[in-house]
Amino acid sequence: MKYYILGVNGFVGRNVYKALCGKCNVVGLSRELFDITNHKDFVRYDFEKSIIIDCIVNIDGGENQTLEINYKGIYNFITLLNNKKTEYKYIYFSTLTTLSKLHIEKSHYVKSKHMAEEYIKKNCNEYNIIRLSFPFGFGEKENRLISKLTKKVVLSEEIILKNILLHLTSIQYLKKKVYDLLNQQSREINFVGENPIKLVDIVKIIEKEINIKSKYRITNEHNLIDLTLGICGKYNNTNLRYDIKEFVKKFHQNY
């Protein structure tokens, strides 16, 4: 069976592709090879009896662009597959925040991912939805959470932190588990650990690893913002803090 990975130019897609190479008959499709907003690309490949792993995501674009890529593209692609009576399994990488009505209402990114999830659930015979929370690791963009915090510590910039509790997804840990994830019976998988971490504790790990004291202060100190949604995942990375340290070390060395 052939595995098509959509969005291999992205952070998650690139690492999922690396993890599956050598284990599966895998084809990686970057946006240049498969643009989910371009109907002509839908017929360039034979998706019959394949597993389609969708890692395409637009986070930082405007509302219309985000909706076009994260929802309308999937809508049109799946509609065409079904109209052609294609036999396929759809695996969709999403975000844990789609389980929160508040996040859906406040973020056009989360809203678009939620809409895509709902369409997949109603229109795909075989599917898995894998929800991640704050993926991090070497190769991520510098504007992502831990990279951004590390840069601020290195540059001695003031860091204003909210009192936030959150889950993190180590990309290294995801790579170790991704093949198992693809073979899970459960249709919806929240890939989060049982041990959430405070934002301020991430900064403290960074400080210790690169031996630089940061300039941070906490707002809403007595008003904890819990982004974990009270969900404990089946997959608990007991080496989360080690993974953070290793990433910070590599990022600092290459910064």
Buried (B, 14 or more C-beta within 10 A) or exposed (E): EBBBBBBBBBBBBBBBBBBBEEEBEBBBBBBEBBBBBEEEBBEEBEBEEBBBBBBBBBBEBEEEBBBBBBBBBBBBBBEBBEEEEBEBBBBBBBBBBBBBEEBBEEBBBBBBBBBBBEBBEEBBEEBBBBBBBBBBBBEBEEEBBBBBBBBBBBEEEEBEBEBBBBBBBBBBBBBEBBEEBBEEEEEBBBBBBBBBBBBBEBBEBBBEBBEBEBEBEBEEEEEEEEBBBEBEBBBEBEEBBEBBBBBBBEBBEEE
